Amino acid sequence: MTQNTLGIDFGTSNSAAGIAVNGKPFLVEIEPGKETVPTAVFFDFEARKTVFGTQANRALVQGLEGRYMRALKSVLGTPLMHENRRFLGETVSFVDIIARFLSRIKTRAEAACYQSFDTAISGRPVHFHSDNATRDAQALTDLTLCYKRAGFKEVDFMFEPEAAALAANPAGDEKTVHLIVDIGGGTSDFTLFRKQPAGIDILASHGVRVGGTNFDRSISFDHVMPEFGRGAKINKAMGAGELTAPNKLFHDLATWQVIPFLYTPETLQEVAYLRQQAVQPAQFDRLHDILENQLGHDVAFAVEAGKIAANKINGQGANINLSIVEKNLQVPLDKGRMASSLMDHMSAIQTGVVDTLKMAAIAPAKVGTVVFVGGSSLMSDVQDLLADIFPDASVHQTEAFTAVVDGLAMAASAHNRG
C-alpha cells in the first residue's frame, strides 16, 4: 500500500524523517549515508546559494563568506519568526527559512521512497514555551505554517516523548510504569506510560523549555564570555569611577539562534566604545575580532565540543578550545564548573519530572524504568539527577538520537491505515 504520510522529527539540533516498513521504522537518508542531519542553514554569499544540514556546517568550518543559522526551532513562537531579513537578494523570514529546510527533507524522502508525501506527522515538544502560554500556542501555529509552505497539504503533531514511547520496548509487564526522559536541544519532555497489547497507555506528558542549547549558553556565559569582556570594568565616559560591561551582548553571543544578528555595524561600534573605555581592553580586542570575522558560531561549536568532552571524561582535564579566536586560548571545564553552570537547568528538569508524576498521581517508587532519549539526556548531570529521583528504577538504553523519529515513522504508518 502506498504511504503518503511522512514522520518528521524537526529538532533544535538535528532532524530526521521516516516511514514504517513491515512494522519497523525505516529512516530515509536525508543526505547520502546520513539518516540524521544538523538542523542548520547557510546562506553562501559568494556562490549565491543556500545550503542545508552538513553542507551548512561545512561551509561555516571552511570560513566561507555568508550567514549561518542553527537552533531554528527555538525561534518558533517569538517575534523573530515573522521579521523579514534580506539574504541573497531576496527578503525572507524565519518561516520561509524553516519551510525550505522542511521542503528539503520532503524532497529527499520522496526521492528515497519513490513516492510523494502530502501529509506529515511531526514531532513537537509538549511545550515550546513552558512559561508563556501565548508564545506556546503561537509556536504551533508558526510550525504548522512552515509545513504548509514546505508543500505538505496536512500536518498532524505528536508529542516527542510519546513518539519515543511508541518506539521504546523496555522490560516489564502491563502494570510496569515507564518514564521517557527526552532532553533535546531546546526542550526537556517527559512521558509516563504503560505497555499494552494494542500499543501504549499514556499516563501523563509534560515538558519544560530547557535543553542542550541552554546548557551551552550557560557554560559559555559563565566560562567563555569573561575571556571576551563579560564582567570587565569600563571607565565612565564622564567623571571618575567605573562600570561593569553590560551583559546583554555576551548573553546574545552565547545564544545559538541570536548570534547571526550581532554581525552589524552598530554592534561593532558598541564594542569599539567598550574597548576604548575598558580598564583592560585585551578582552574587547578578542570580542571585536569575533564579531568582525563572524566567529560567533565557531565559539559556540567550541563550547559544545568542550561540554561533550567534559561529560565523557567526567570533567577531568577537559578544556574549551578557543584557538579559533586566539592561538593557545583554552578555558578549563572540569565537572565542578560545569555542574555549577547547569545547576538551575537541572532544577528545572527536576521540577518537570516531579510535576509529571503529580499529573499522573504516580509516586517515584512506582516507576520501574527510566528511558533516556535525546542527545542531552546522555549528560552525566541529567542521569545522576534521575538516579537520585528514581534510585530503584532500571535504566533502559534506547537509540537516543533516533527514538523520536522511529516512533513518528510508526505513527505515520498507523495514520495511513486510519
N, C-alpha and C positions, 0 to 999 in steps of 0.2 A: 504494500500500500504506500502510496506517495505521502510523504510527510511534508507539510507546508509550514510547520511551526519549528522555530529555532530557539533553543535555550541559550541565553547570553548572560554571562557574568561580566558586567561592566564595572570594573573595580577602580579604586583610587590609584593603586599602583600598577596592577596588571589586569588584563581582560582575557576572556576565553569564550568559546561557543561550542555547542554540541547538540547531538540528537541521540536517541537510543536505537541500537541495532541489536535485534534478538534479545531484547530485555536488558541490555547492558549499555552504559554510556559510551558514545563514540565522539571524541573530541576532534574537531576539524583543525587542520594545520592552517592557522591564520597567516603564518609566514612559513616558508619552506623549512620543514623539520621542527617547527615550534607550534605547540598547541596553546601556549600561554605567552602573551606578548605584553610589553610595557604599555601602559595607557599614557602615551606621550605623543606629542605633535611637534614638528619642527618646520618653521617657515624659512626655507632656504632663499636668502635674498639674492645670492649670486646666480643660482640655477633657475630662479623664479618658479619654484615649485614647492609643494607641501609634502612632507614625508611623515610616516607614522611608525609607531612601535619601535622595534630595534633600530631601524634606519634613523629615527629621530634621535635616539640615544647616541648612535654612532656619529651623527652629524655634530652633536654637542661635543663629544670627546675629541673629534677631529678639529674642533675650533672653527668650523665653517661660520661665515657671517650669516646671521639670521636670528630668529626668535624661537626659543624653546619653551614648551609648556608641558607641565605634568600636574598630577593631582586635580585633573579637570572635574572629577566628581564632587570635590569639596566646594566647588563654586555653585552647585545647584541650590536654588532657593535664595541666593544672595542677589543684591542689585547688580553685581558684576555680570551676571548671566546675560543681561539684555543691553549692556553697554556696547556700543559699536566701536570697533578698532579698525585701523587701516593697515592691511598687510598685503603685500604683493599686488598693489594697485586696486584692491577691492576692499569694501567695507564689510566686516563680518562681526558677529557677536559670538559669545561662547556657545550659544545654541547652535549656530552654524558649525562651529569647530567640532563640538561633540557629535553632531549629526553626521559630519563627514567621517569621523572616526568609526561610528557605528555602521555607516554605509560601507566602509572598507571591510568590516567584519562580515556584513551581509554578502557582499560580492565574493569574498574569498570562500565563505561557506557554501554559497551556491555553486561555485566552480568545483569545490571539493566533493560535493554531494550530487552533482549533476541534476539539480532541481532548483526551483525558485522557492523562496521563503517569504510569505506575505504577512506572517504573524510571528511575533516574538514573545517568549516568556522570559522576562528579565528579572534577575535578582535585584533586590533592594534592601537596604538596611531597615531594621524595624523603625528606627528614627533617623532621618537625615540630620535633623537638628533637635536634639533631645531637650533643649532648654528654650525652644522657641516654636510654638505650635504653628504660627503663621508661616514662618520660613519652612517648617517641616512639610506643610501642605503644598507650598509653592514649589518646593524641590521636586515633588512627584509630578506636578503639572509641567515643570520645566523638562523633566526627563521624558515624559510622555510626548511632548512636542519634539524633542530631539529624535525619538524613534520614528515619529511620523515623517519628519523631514528627511530621515535616512532612507525612507522608502517602504517602511512597514505600514500595512493598512491597519493592523491592530497590534496592540501590545498589552499583555497581562503581566502582573507583577507578583512575585513570590518573595516572602521574607528569606533573606540569605541563610540564616541559621536553620530554617525549616527545610530549605533545599538540601543543606548539608545533612540534616537528619534523615532525609529520604535516601541519601547515598551511604550513610554510615550503617554498619552492621555490628554493633557492639554485642558482646556476650550478655546473656541474660534471658529470662522468660518474659511473659507478657506483663508481669507485675513489676518488673525492674524499671526504675526511673533512671533515665539517661539525661545528661546535660550537654548540649552543644555550647562550646565557648569559641565564638568566631571573632577573632581580633584581626581586622584587616588594616588597610592603610588609613582609613578615615573614621571608622566606627568600630565599636565593640558590641556584639549582638549575642543573645543567649536564648536558647530554646530548651525547655524541659519536655520530654516525650517518653512514651512507651511504645514498644514494638507490638504490632497486632498482625494477625494472619493476613488481613487485607491491606496492610500498609503501616502507618504510624498514627498514634494518638497524641496530638499536640496538647500539652497541659498549660503552657504559657510561653510567650515570647516577649522579649524586652530588649532595649538597647540604649547605648549612650554614645555621644559624639566624641569618642576618644579612640585613636588608633596609632598606627606606626608613624604617620607624618607628625602627629602631636609629640610622640616620643622624640623624633628627630629635632623638631623645633625647640623643645625644652633643652635637650642636650646641647644644641648649637647655641642657643641664647645664653645658657649658663657657662659654657666652657670655651666656645669658639669666639663668640662676638666680643668678649673682652680683648681679644687679640686685635680687633679692628676698631676699638674705641668705646665699647659699651662700658659705662661706669667711669669713663675718663673725666678729668676735671677740665673745665673750659673757663677761661678768663672772661669776666663780664665785659661787655662792649663799652660800658660807661661806668666809671667808678672802680673802686677796689673790690676784691673778692672773687670767688669762683662759683661756678655752677657745675652740675653734672650733665654730661651729654644726654639729650633726650632719648628715651628708649624706643620710640616708635620705629625709627629707621632700622634698628637692629632686629626688632621683632619681625618686621616685614622681610628683611633679608634672610631670616631663619624660617620663613614660611614658604613652602614649595610653590603654591599657586599664586603668590603675590610677587615673587621675585621678578617676573618679566616687566612689571610696571614700575620698577625702580630705575630702569635704564632711560632716564630723561635728563635734559639739560638742567632742569630745576633741582633734581636730586644731586647732581654733580656740583651745582652751585652751593647747595646746602652743606655738602661735605667739604668743599673748599673753605667755606666760612668756618666750620668747626675746626678744620686743620689750622687755619690762621689764628684762631683764638685758643687752641689747645695748649695746655701746660706742657704736655709731651706729645708732639704731633706725629710720631712714628706710626702709631696705630691708624691714624687717619690717612696716612700715606698708603697703607695697605688697603683701607676701605675705598679710597679713591681709585686705586688700581683695579679692584674687584669690579666696581661699577663701570669704569671706563672701558675695561676689557670684557665686560659681561660674563664674569666668572661666578656669579651667584649660585647657579645650579651646580657648578663644579664643586663649590664648597659644600653644598647640600649633599651631593653624592659622597663626598669625603666623610661627612658626618654619618651618613647611613652606613658606609663601609666600616667606619670605626665602631659604630654600635653593634654591628653584626660580629665583628672580630672580638669585641669585648664580651659579648654574650657567649661566643664559642669557647673562649679560654678563661671564662669566669672573671674577666676583667684584669687578669694579671699580665702586666706588660703591654696592654693594648694602647694604641695611640690613634688620634685622628690626624691623618697625613695631609697637611696643608701646603705641601711643596708646590702645588699649582699656583699658590699666591706668592710664596717666598721660599727660596731654597732652604731646606732643612727645618722648616717650621713644622713642629709637631705639638699636639696637645694631648697630654695623658688622659686616659679614660679608664680608670680602674672601677671595680664593682661598686665601691662606696660612692664614687662620684656619680655614676650612672643611676644608682638607686636613689640618691638624693634628688636628682633631676626628675625622676619618674614617680616620685612619691605621691604627688597629687593625682596623677593619672591612675596609679594603682588603687588609690582610694575611690576614684570614680568607678573603676571597674568592679571593685568590691561592692560598692553600693548598688550597681546594676545587677550583679548576681543575687544579692540579698533581696532586692525588690522583685526579681523574677521568681524567687522561691515564695515570697509573700503572695504574689499574684496567683500562684498555683496551690497555695496553702500546703506546701511541702517543706518538711524540716530537712536541714542539711544531711542528717544521718540517713534519710530515706533515699538519697541519690546514690545509685550503685556504680555509675560510670560517668566519667568526665571525658568528653571527646573534644580535642583541640583542633580548631580549623583556622586557616589564615596564617600568613607568614609571621605576623607579630605575636601569634599565640605561642611561638617557639621561644620567645624571650624567657629567660630563667626567672625574671621577676614575676611574670604572669603565672608561670607554672608553680612557683613557690607560693604565690598568693592563693591559688586554687587548692593547693595541697593543704594549706592551713585551714581553709573553709571546709574542705571535704577530706579529712585525714584517712577515712576508711574506704573511700571510693577508689575503684580501679581506673587506670588511665588507658583510654583507647586511642592508639595512634592511627590516624586516617591519612589520606592524601591531603595534607594541609593546604596545598596551593590549588587543588582541583576539586575538593569535596563539594563546593557550592555549584560549580558548573556541571559536575556529574549529576547532582540532584536535579538541576534545571533541565538537563538533557532528558532525564527520565520523566520529568513533569511535562516536557514538550511532547513526548510520546503519548502520555495519558491524555493530553489536550487534543491530539489528533484523533484518538479513539472516541473522545467525548463529543 
